[in-house]
Amino acid sequence: MPKGDEPTIFVTKDDRQVVIASGGEQISPNSYGFEIEFCSHNSWVFQFTHVEAADIELTVGDSPEAKAVWTIETDSDNVFELTTGKTWFSTVADAYLAKDRLAEYLVASVSGTSTQKYVTFLQWKAALASEAFDTLVKNFFGKALKKAEAKNRSSTQVLVQLNENNIDDTTNVGAALWTFAKNEGSPQDPQPWNDYLNNILLGRSQKDPKEGFSSQVNMPMTLQGYFLYQMAWKLPRENLRFSKGVVRPSWIWLNVMAEVYSGYMSLLTKIYKDVGQIDPAKVPVELNMTIAELKKSAFVFLVTNKVVCGAMGALSEMNQLKLQEIAYAEKSTLIFRDPYPFEEQINSYQVDQFPRWWRWLPFHSYLKDLTALWFKAALLDVISKEDFDRTFYGKLGEVLLSGETAAIWLDALAKFQREYIEKAGKKPYSRLATYDVKSLCKAINMVEKALGAMLLNASNPSTDLAFNLPPPNARPFLDYSRAPKWEGRYDTMWSSIKLPGSSPSTGDWTYLVEHRRH
């Protein structure tokens, strides 16, 4: 689990507490979901990403709550990952310990022997009957395992996932579809498909050769918890690493967002007083503000995140999707390495060819990694759940529409881009600091105008602020054209979650947050 100090308790003027632990906000109990990339494989078919290949059905008791389904699915660079369902833990530390034990088991399960460095998928599934897996499940759920059953997804279930949405730049589309057709079988004769799937070779992850795995942790957090975790836990640690020469991309983006947050607050507090302001350089544990003022401050920080992620979505998502559609049609991903031979297709698919457009393509995914913390709730959902006075929305909307924010973004980007390049040099990821600032600022301005207009409308007493997140089929993968302009990767959003044990009138809402790159 992340290393750090004991949990820090922040207290507001009206005696509300926010507990920040190493790895997230301490809410006891809380639900967690894990995603662990743990092995490389040799399958052409499963070079398509986000394809669900199998399920592990676990029974650890007699009640429905004691049953769980874990899923094996693909990710980029020829790896499988295991995703768990929602599991409850008393503390953040307990959750990370369970995740680390699961990762340790998974890495060992595909490491083979000294003479054979791989296992077949069938052998891997058979190991679910081992004592080691029994012990893992008992530690994970706190109850003994009664039954574990691994079920392959059928060829029909897999085929619908082999589409343009799930292409990676390393997917051999032609080989994958040919291999699938050769081994597809049929609903009446599933044996050819099961034989193919069961004989896939699994080995230690070559995507993460040192650790053997990478993971993400999903947990609900309050708005104020998300804010304080970023400002009081992550930012100081990123700055300390940077001072010691450990250069990570999240350093630049955390500092840019903190700088812009301070700039937004400077403009806002001139026209609106009922909001707290935090100095990102030093966050005291005794906060000189009420919980309501803290939440508004947190909302302003969330807006900075939504603005830049929305801008990156505008620059990357639709073009990435169009290139994936071309790659699927051409049965080749060469277009991702050199788009120029595909000029005719690019024009026919109406790819938006602004200056250096191809450099932004990776940001369709990387925008989730800017601070290594991805807030997976829609801004309109937050507005519908947090009981802010409407004047606050109107004044913040005025700030975004004032014309004074462009210089704030430009100055922050220039300042931290320069420091990053000086420190990073030609080290890995330094390319992330050489993006086209002009295009980014133009997109930021577009997002701010749309978001400012929405906030002004929200300030109108007659505006209905109720919100229900549209179903997944109304938020297709990478279809930025159907999302609010401030919502990068709208397809990843989840509905808000009521804090356990709290009443609708007095309790806090929480929002799913993905802690990435553990």
Phi, psi and omega in degrees: 000164178302139179272141180182188182279181173296157179308141178257131181257115175264137185234131178272172180298332179261027170063030170269137183254145170231120185255119181250121180248171174293109180110354178156185178278135181277104173238122187241121351277172178215159180263148182222148172228138185244145172233119185232111172281121191227353181204152170268159180219171184246025185265128172295316185303316186270018164288337168298140185265158176059033177260123180279122187256328184199163176234147173245113181265121184248135173240119183237012180181187184265340183273158178302327181293341182269009178249145183216153175237121172257144186241140172260122179220167184270156170221180186297157176066039171060047177235154168258148173231154175253130176244132179264160171280187180291127179228140184265137175224154183285325183222163175300318181299318179298319181296314181292327176296317178297318178297317181294321177295319178297316179298319179299316178298314184297317179298315180296327185292341181244007184278348177067210181238181180294336181256343180222109190271019181212167172226157172278162179298325178296317177296321180297317179293324180297330181291351176294345177269008184277162176296325180298320179288323175303314181296318179302310184295320179299317179291326184289312185260346184077013179220153181288146178284127176264324183202140173227123183229123178263129182235123175292143167290145181288163178297327177296319179293324180285320185304318183294344179268350180272072185227180184297335179293335188250027177271136172251161183291351176254005181288125172272090190299313181299312180295323181295312182291324177295315180297319178298312182300324181291330186245011190296321186066213181200166176303329179280334181225079183281355187301316180303320180290316179297322177297317179298311183296318183291337182262006172297138180270135178242137177216174180306139185300123175273351175284327178228069189296331183288304182275332184088357180198164165221158187212159171234146179239122177258131178210144172289139176224152173286163178300315181290328178293318176302316181295309183292327177296319178293311188281321188260343180247305185286313186300311179300324180288322175296319179295323178294316178299316182299319180296336179265006177090007177270106190259119178231143181302328181298338178299312184295318187284324175298317181290322177298313181294323177295320179294316180291320175306313180297321178294316176301315183295323179299319178288318184294317185290350174285336184238357181208128189257337188275055179214140177274153178232133180250138174274111182302338181289335181199114181255113181285154178285332174264104187275129182275057181196159176280169178297324179295319179291325177294317180297321178295319177298319178297323179296320178298318177296319178299322178299320178299320179295314181296323181297309184288323178291323175297320178297317179292325174298318178298324183279340191235321196296307184295320178295318178300316181297318180295321178292325176294323177295320177296315181300320180293316181294322182275352185056038181203140177257018178300334182300332180286337179268329180208097185286341189297322177295348182255028186302320181297315179293320180300318178292320182290331178272004176055048174292133182284104188261066172284168183306129177058035185302325184293336180292339183272350185306315181297341184286351175298333176256319186295337180300337176284345185255006188307311178247011185063019178221115184251115180279111190258043175229144179288144181299322178296330176292318177299315180300321183288339185258328182274132187271068179269148175292147187291336177299323179302314180297317181297316181291321177293323174299320177298321178300313183293333181262003188287340186084356181266355184273340182300318180292327179297312179296313183298316180296317181294316180296316181295317182298308186278335172297315181297314180295323181295313181297319180299322182277320187280326184058235180256022179289166179308143178076000179298336178300335181292343179262004181247025178293168181279099184298324182298314179295320180296314181295324176297318179292321177301316179298320178297316180293317180300321179296315180293317181290321177298318178295320178297317181293321176299319178294323179295336180284346179286123182304336182274353180283127178281118182267003178297144183212135171236127181298128178301151180295161184306324182290348175264358178230064186298155178307124175065011181272075182299334182296340182256008181251155168304145188299337181270002183254089168292141180050056180300336181294342182268358186288149176235158179288155177298159187230128179288133179300130183304135174081003181255151180273155181303332186271338186238340187275172178267148167270151175238164184223139183292130179233130179261119176269113191257160174060053174263000000 
